[in-house]
Structures are given as C-alpha cells and as structure tokens.
Amino acid sequence: MAEFRLTQISDTHLARRLPPLTENFHRVSEHIDATRPDLVINSGDLAFDGPTSRDDLEFAKTLHDALPVACRYLPGNHDIGDNPTRLGPAPSQPATEQDRQTFLAIFGEDRWRFDAAGWCFIGLNSLIMNTGIASEAEQFDWLASQLSSAGGHLALFLHKPLYLNLPDDPELAATSIRYVPQPARSRLVQMLRAVDLRLVASGHVHQRRDFSYRHVRHIWAPSAGFILSDARQEVIGIKEVGLVEYRFAPDSLEVRHVRARGQIDIDVDSLIGAPAKR
C-alpha cells in the first residue's frame, strides 16, 4: 500500500441521555462517509460514563458500528476509569481490571498493532499505566515484543498525551491526570527511543494541539463531542470540536485538522447543567 488514510476521532462521550453529543457524532459520521478513509481510530472516552453505565459503552459501540469504514478503539478514563498519579488526589473512578474486561467484551481489544504504507501503528491503553494491575505489566511486555519487530516509522496512538512539552516535564498536582503519569511515562519514553517514532496521537484534553519535539510530531485530537470552558480548564491549544485526518506514505506524513460540517461547540456545563468552577 503506497498510501494509507486514517481519521482520528476522540472523546465522543456518547450516551443515550445526551442527544446533543449524538448529533455531533452523526455530523462526524457524515464527514467520514463523504471522505472514506481507510480506517477510523477513536482514541478514547467513547462513552460518557462507562464505569457506571455499561449502556453508555454499548450505545457508543452501536453508533461506531454504523460508520461506513472499519474502526479501531482505545479506552479512555470515561470508559474504564482513571489511573493513579504520584501527585494529586486519587481518581474518583480508578481504572480496574473489571472495567477493562467490560470494555474488551464490547470493543474487542484495548491495544493493537498493524502495519501499512511503510509505517507501524501501535495503540496502547494509557489508563492502566501506574495501576499495578496485571494487564499493565502484560501490556509493557507486549509492547517490547512489538517494538522489537517494528519496521519503518512508528505512529503511536493512546488516550492521554505523553506530556505537555517535554518528556521530563515536572508533574504538577493540578494536571497530573492530564498526561501519561510518572513513572510509567519515563518507562514508555525510554522504550520508544529504540525505534523510529514519528507520531504520537492522543485526545483527552479536549483541545486541539499540534507540536513537534525533535523529530516526533504530537497531535492532540479535539473532542468530537464537547468543549470545556476556560473556567474549568486553562487554554493550552484550541478549544473546538472536530477530528484529525492523516495521510501516511513511506516517506511522508500529512496532517489535516478538520471540523465536520454542522458540528457544534457544546459547552459541557450547559450540557449537564452544572455551574463552572474555578
């Protein structure tokens, strides 16, 4: 395959009880139908509240099954719970093996690898990192095996960004849940130094961002569903709903930041009727 076209969506946060988010997903689906990429990746938070509502996950899967092209999935914190960090309070919904197994039963896998157009694509479950559950160690062992046989350029997909700007950015209590937490981050970064990593694609922050560190391009996909007000979260990138389109070739990568026609910037506070807090 000389060229591989991929569309990344993220943070769809689907639930039957939240029809505005379903409408935004339908606009994304129409865009995908019109452009017909080779693959769609949802990089996590498919559901609005998977750990307490299996129906949210099942509803999300039903809508993704209706997409006109194949789709791969990664779990987010709203799908299986969040990971503990060295700083800050423990998550109110910690990631558990039980919730991971529910995700697997509905979506099939939470990590994957495939090759296309001279690239190796790897997707990781970033929410089990630092949990100490058995699947965390299993995933690192699996990753080591995959990296040992990876040829060409590597594109990594996961829910949480690796870091804000630099691999050794200090952890802050207020933002420790935003990125792959330490010490798992250091371990992952060290493993990736042995391969030709060119792309890290993530979601989670609900802001569109595109930057490069050395020869690695970091893409933060915006939420396909809603935005967070400045009162809830500081501005890091661009606060808008949308998606990201990629075009991979053996010696090149093209990235296009897109907003599907008809997508609306829904503020989560208006969606759930909760006042914003500073």
One Martini backbone bead per residue (centre of mass of N, CA, C, O) as a GRO file, in nm:
protein
  278
    1MET     BB    1   0.091   0.040   0.028
    2ALA     BB    2   0.139   0.378  -0.056
    3GLU     BB    3  -0.132   0.464   0.105
    4PHE     BB    4  -0.270   0.600   0.422
    5ARG     BB    5  -0.596   0.664   0.554
    6LEU     BB    6  -0.668   0.853   0.857
    7THR     BB    7  -0.912   0.882   1.124
    8GLN     BB    8  -0.941   1.090   1.412
    9ILE     BB    9  -1.119   1.032   1.706
   10SER     BB   10  -1.254   1.188   2.015
   11ASP     BB   11  -1.438   1.227   2.280
   12THR     BB   12  -1.759   1.152   2.243
   13HIS     BB   13  -1.946   1.087   2.490
   14LEU     BB   14  -2.169   0.863   2.485
   15ALA     BB   15  -2.538   0.890   2.527
   16ARG     BB   16  -2.872   0.862   2.528
   17ARG     BB   17  -2.916   1.124   2.733
   18LEU     BB   18  -2.718   1.289   2.498
   19PRO     BB   19  -2.812   1.410   2.201
   20PRO     BB   20  -2.599   1.630   2.122
   21LEU     BB   21  -2.365   1.420   2.092
   22THR     BB   22  -2.497   1.252   1.874
   23GLU     BB   23  -2.510   1.476   1.663
   24ASN     BB   24  -2.205   1.517   1.639
   25PHE     BB   25  -2.152   1.226   1.546
   26HIS     BB   26  -2.317   1.241   1.285
   27ARG     BB   27  -2.138   1.454   1.152
   28VAL     BB   28  -1.888   1.276   1.150
   29SER     BB   29  -2.007   1.042   0.989
   30GLU     BB   30  -2.062   1.209   0.732
   31HIS     BB   31  -1.768   1.280   0.681
   32ILE     BB   32  -1.665   0.989   0.655
   33ASP     BB   33  -1.850   0.913   0.418
   34ALA     BB   34  -1.725   1.133   0.222
   35THR     BB   35  -1.402   1.040   0.260
   36ARG     BB   36  -1.311   0.748   0.307
   37PRO     BB   37  -1.119   0.605   0.487
   38ASP     BB   38  -0.938   0.326   0.588
   39LEU     BB   39  -0.952   0.447   0.893
   40VAL     BB   40  -1.074   0.448   1.232
   41ILE     BB   41  -0.990   0.631   1.535
   42ASN     BB   42  -1.065   0.593   1.876
   43SER     BB   43  -0.891   0.759   2.157
   44GLY     BB   44  -1.128   0.791   2.362
   45ASP     BB   45  -1.411   0.838   2.524
   46LEU     BB   46  -1.677   0.709   2.406
   47ALA     BB   47  -1.808   0.749   2.676
   48PHE     BB   48  -1.946   0.914   2.942
   49ASP     BB   49  -2.000   0.647   3.170
   50GLY     BB   50  -1.882   0.342   3.183
   51PRO     BB   51  -1.833   0.251   3.491
   52THR     BB   52  -2.170   0.306   3.547
   53SER     BB   53  -2.245   0.250   3.217
   54ARG     BB   54  -2.280   0.012   2.989
   55ASP     BB   55  -2.475   0.153   2.791
   56ASP     BB   56  -2.278   0.365   2.690
   57LEU     BB   57  -2.091   0.164   2.547
   58GLU     BB   58  -2.306   0.027   2.366
   59PHE     BB   59  -2.396   0.282   2.222
   60ALA     BB   60  -2.122   0.353   2.101
   61LYS     BB   61  -2.089   0.092   1.937
   62THR     BB   62  -2.337   0.125   1.757
   63LEU     BB   63  -2.241   0.389   1.617
   64HIS     BB   64  -1.969   0.274   1.510
   65ASP     BB   65  -2.092   0.039   1.340
   66ALA     BB   66  -2.221   0.261   1.129
   67LEU     BB   67  -1.975   0.306   1.003
   68PRO     BB   68  -1.828   0.291   0.670
   69VAL     BB   69  -1.571   0.207   0.836
   70ALA     BB   70  -1.324   0.099   0.995
   71CYS     BB   71  -1.257   0.040   1.358
   72ARG     BB   72  -1.062   0.162   1.627
   73TYR     BB   73  -0.980   0.121   1.984
   74LEU     BB   74  -0.959   0.323   2.289
   75PRO     BB   75  -0.933   0.382   2.614
   76GLY     BB   76  -1.078   0.580   2.861
   77ASN     BB   77  -1.169   0.719   3.162
   78HIS     BB   78  -1.485   0.695   3.068
   79ASP     BB   79  -1.455   0.370   3.033
   80ILE     BB   80  -1.233   0.252   3.290
   81GLY     BB   81  -1.090   0.477   3.418
   82ASP     BB   82  -0.836   0.604   3.621
   83ASN     BB   83  -0.514   0.694   3.700
   84PRO     BB   84  -0.271   0.699   3.911
   85THR     BB   85  -0.072   0.934   4.096
   86ARG     BB   86   0.186   1.097   4.268
   87LEU     BB   87  -0.011   1.336   4.238
   88GLY     BB   88  -0.273   1.399   4.392
   89PRO     BB   89  -0.565   1.270   4.385
   90ALA     BB   90  -0.753   1.019   4.373
   91PRO     BB   91  -0.952   0.871   4.175
   92SER     BB   92  -1.295   0.826   4.170
   93GLN     BB   93  -1.233   0.633   3.903
   94PRO     BB   94  -1.062   0.370   3.895
   95ALA     BB   95  -0.888   0.162   3.726
   96THR     BB   96  -1.001  -0.164   3.620
   97GLU     BB   97  -1.030  -0.490   3.529
   98GLN     BB   98  -1.333  -0.501   3.505
   99ASP     BB   99  -1.364  -0.254   3.311
  100ARG     BB  100  -1.180  -0.367   3.096
  101GLN     BB  101  -1.346  -0.623   3.032
  102THR     BB  102  -1.591  -0.469   2.933
  103PHE     BB  103  -1.453  -0.335   2.697
  104LEU     BB  104  -1.364  -0.597   2.555
  105ALA     BB  105  -1.653  -0.717   2.516
  106ILE     BB  106  -1.736  -0.472   2.320
  107PHE     BB  107  -1.446  -0.385   2.147
  108GLY     BB  108  -1.206  -0.638   2.181
  109GLU     BB  109  -0.971  -0.407   2.237
  110ASP     BB  110  -0.680  -0.210   2.401
  111ARG     BB  111  -0.468  -0.319   2.187
  112TRP     BB  112  -0.246  -0.256   1.896
  113ARG     BB  113  -0.125  -0.381   1.563
  114PHE     BB  114  -0.011  -0.235   1.252
  115ASP     BB  115   0.055  -0.227   0.889
  116ALA     BB  116   0.128   0.069   0.673
  117ALA     BB  117   0.296   0.244   0.442
  118GLY     BB  118   0.572   0.201   0.621
  119TRP     BB  119   0.408   0.163   0.892
  120CYS     BB  120   0.375   0.155   1.247
  121PHE     BB  121   0.089   0.069   1.447
  122ILE     BB  122   0.017   0.178   1.788
  123GLY     BB  123  -0.197   0.081   2.059
  124LEU     BB  124  -0.274   0.214   2.389
  125ASN     BB  125  -0.336   0.168   2.733
  126SER     BB  126  -0.312   0.447   2.951
  127LEU     BB  127  -0.498   0.368   3.216
  128ILE     BB  128  -0.311   0.122   3.339
  129MET     BB  129  -0.101   0.309   3.417
  130ASN     BB  130  -0.004   0.271   3.757
  131THR     BB  131  -0.197   0.036   3.883
  132GLY     BB  132  -0.075  -0.281   3.907
  133ILE     BB  133  -0.207  -0.444   3.716
  134ALA     BB  134  -0.149  -0.710   3.515
  135SER     BB  135  -0.202  -0.559   3.236
  136GLU     BB  136   0.033  -0.364   3.251
  137ALA     BB  137   0.269  -0.566   3.223
  138GLU     BB  138   0.162  -0.701   2.966
  139GLN     BB  139   0.181  -0.451   2.786
  140PHE     BB  140   0.485  -0.401   2.808
  141ASP     BB  141   0.563  -0.675   2.692
  142TRP     BB  142   0.416  -0.642   2.425
  143LEU     BB  143   0.562  -0.387   2.333
  144ALA     BB  144   0.846  -0.501   2.320
  145SER     BB  145   0.777  -0.707   2.099
  146GLN     BB  146   0.678  -0.503   1.882
  147LEU     BB  147   0.937  -0.323   1.866
  148SER     BB  148   1.134  -0.553   1.771
  149SER     BB  149   0.946  -0.569   1.480
  150ALA     BB  150   0.966  -0.283   1.391
  151GLY     BB  151   0.909  -0.107   1.091
  152GLY     BB  152   0.986   0.185   1.028
  153HIS     BB  153   0.761   0.394   1.116
  154LEU     BB  154   0.608   0.533   1.414
  155ALA     BB  155   0.266   0.514   1.539
  156LEU     BB  156   0.113   0.656   1.827
  157PHE     BB  157  -0.171   0.553   2.025
  158LEU     BB  158  -0.357   0.745   2.274
  159HIS     BB  159  -0.529   0.913   2.508
  160LYS     BB  160  -0.292   1.031   2.650
  161PRO     BB  161  -0.063   1.237   2.671
  162LEU     BB  162   0.263   1.224   2.739
  163TYR     BB  163   0.294   1.549   2.732
  164LEU     BB  164   0.328   1.881   2.705
  165ASN     BB  165   0.656   1.933   2.596
  166LEU     BB  166   0.831   1.727   2.778
  167PRO     BB  167   0.938   1.433   2.910
  168ASP     BB  168   1.049   1.605   3.189
  169ASP     BB  169   0.810   1.715   3.296
  170PRO     BB  170   0.672   1.825   3.563
  171GLU     BB  171   0.474   1.734   3.810
  172LEU     BB  172   0.133   1.828   3.875
  173ALA     BB  173  -0.139   1.810   4.064
  174ALA     BB  174  -0.346   1.960   3.866
  175THR     BB  175  -0.218   1.776   3.590
  176SER     BB  176  -0.155   1.461   3.628
  177ILE     BB  177  -0.420   1.346   3.465
  178ARG     BB  178  -0.343   1.452   3.163
  179TYR     BB  179  -0.102   1.252   3.160
  180VAL     BB  180   0.127   1.037   3.149
  181PRO     BB  181   0.237   0.891   3.418
  182GLN     BB  182   0.442   0.868   3.670
  183PRO     BB  183   0.678   0.628   3.571
  184ALA     BB  184   0.556   0.531   3.296
  185ARG     BB  185   0.660   0.745   3.105
  186SER     BB  186   0.964   0.685   3.120
  187ARG     BB  187   0.944   0.397   3.020
  188LEU     BB  188   0.813   0.459   2.747
  189VAL     BB  189   1.022   0.657   2.634
  190GLN     BB  190   1.260   0.459   2.642
  191MET     BB  191   1.140   0.248   2.445
  192LEU     BB  192   1.102   0.456   2.198
  193ARG     BB  193   1.413   0.513   2.140
  194ALA     BB  194   1.449   0.231   1.963
  195VAL     BB  195   1.274   0.388   1.754
  196ASP     BB  196   1.091   0.544   1.474
  197LEU     BB  197   0.946   0.792   1.605
  198ARG     BB  198   0.683   1.030   1.461
  199LEU     BB  199   0.403   0.967   1.626
  200VAL     BB  200   0.166   1.127   1.860
  201ALA     BB  201  -0.169   1.026   1.938
  202SER     BB  202  -0.435   1.208   2.099
  203GLY     BB  203  -0.643   1.326   2.368
  204HIS     BB  204  -0.856   1.430   2.654
  205VAL     BB  205  -0.826   1.766   2.660
  206HIS     BB  206  -1.015   1.922   2.451
  207GLN     BB  207  -0.765   2.006   2.258
  208ARG     BB  208  -0.607   2.149   1.997
  209ARG     BB  209  -0.281   2.008   1.899
  210ASP     BB  210   0.050   2.102   1.738
  211PHE     BB  211   0.367   1.942   1.785
  212SER     BB  212   0.732   1.938   1.814
  213TYR     BB  213   0.984   1.690   1.918
  214ARG     BB  214   1.207   1.693   1.730
  215HIS     BB  215   1.092   1.413   1.527
  216VAL     BB  216   0.815   1.446   1.688
  217ARG     BB  217   0.471   1.434   1.645
  218HIS     BB  218   0.205   1.608   1.820
  219ILE     BB  219  -0.138   1.501   1.855
  220TRP     BB  220  -0.434   1.671   1.953
  221ALA     BB  221  -0.741   1.574   1.974
  222PRO     BB  222  -1.040   1.669   1.970
  223SER     BB  223  -1.343   1.676   2.054
  224ALA     BB  224  -1.650   1.551   1.918
  225GLY     BB  225  -1.851   1.678   2.148
  226PHE     BB  226  -1.689   1.882   2.362
  227ILE     BB  227  -1.625   2.158   2.569
  228LEU     BB  228  -1.415   2.356   2.784
  229SER     BB  229  -1.405   2.591   2.988
  230ASP     BB  230  -1.198   2.830   3.127
  231ALA     BB  231  -1.302   2.768   3.419
  232ARG     BB  232  -1.204   2.457   3.397
  233GLN     BB  233  -0.975   2.530   3.167
  234GLU     BB  234  -0.701   2.599   3.033
  235VAL     BB  235  -0.525   2.731   2.772
  236ILE     BB  236  -0.334   2.543   2.516
  237GLY     BB  237  -0.505   2.550   2.260
  238ILE     BB  238  -0.794   2.453   2.087
  239LYS     BB  239  -1.140   2.522   2.143
  240GLU     BB  240  -1.279   2.249   1.971
  241VAL     BB  241  -1.446   2.069   1.761
  242GLY     BB  242  -1.344   1.746   1.600
  243LEU     BB  243  -1.077   1.631   1.380
  244VAL     BB  244  -0.837   1.395   1.223
  245GLU     BB  245  -0.623   1.383   0.933
  246TYR     BB  246  -0.438   1.122   0.762
  247ARG     BB  247  -0.130   1.081   0.555
  248PHE     BB  248   0.040   0.790   0.462
  249ALA     BB  249   0.384   0.739   0.376
  250PRO     BB  250   0.695   0.615   0.364
  251ASP     BB  251   0.810   0.952   0.352
  252SER     BB  252   0.527   1.055   0.490
  253LEU     BB  253   0.325   1.323   0.662
  254GLU     BB  254  -0.018   1.414   0.685
  255VAL     BB  255  -0.204   1.690   0.838
  256ARG     BB  256  -0.558   1.743   0.919
  257HIS     BB  257  -0.764   1.990   1.043
  258VAL     BB  258  -1.105   1.923   1.146
  259ARG     BB  259  -1.450   2.020   1.076
  260ALA     BB  260  -1.751   1.920   1.081
  261ARG     BB  261  -2.032   1.966   0.937
  262GLY     BB  262  -2.235   2.088   1.213
  263GLN     BB  263  -2.063   2.119   1.437
  264ILE     BB  264  -2.079   2.180   1.794
  265ASP     BB  265  -1.985   2.393   2.065
  266ILE     BB  266  -2.025   2.226   2.343
  267ASP     BB  267  -2.087   2.296   2.668
  268VAL     BB  268  -2.077   2.104   2.944
  269ASP     BB  269  -2.245   2.284   3.136
  270SER     BB  270  -2.500   2.292   2.953
  271LEU     BB  271  -2.535   1.984   2.933
  272ILE     BB  272  -2.540   1.921   3.271
  273GLY     BB  273  -2.611   2.179   3.456
  274ALA     BB  274  -2.326   2.292   3.552
  275PRO     BB  275  -2.129   2.485   3.722
  276ALA     BB  276  -1.858   2.660   3.701
  277LYS     BB  277  -1.517   2.611   3.828
  278ARG     BB  278  -1.212   2.747   3.967
   0.00000   0.00000   0.00000
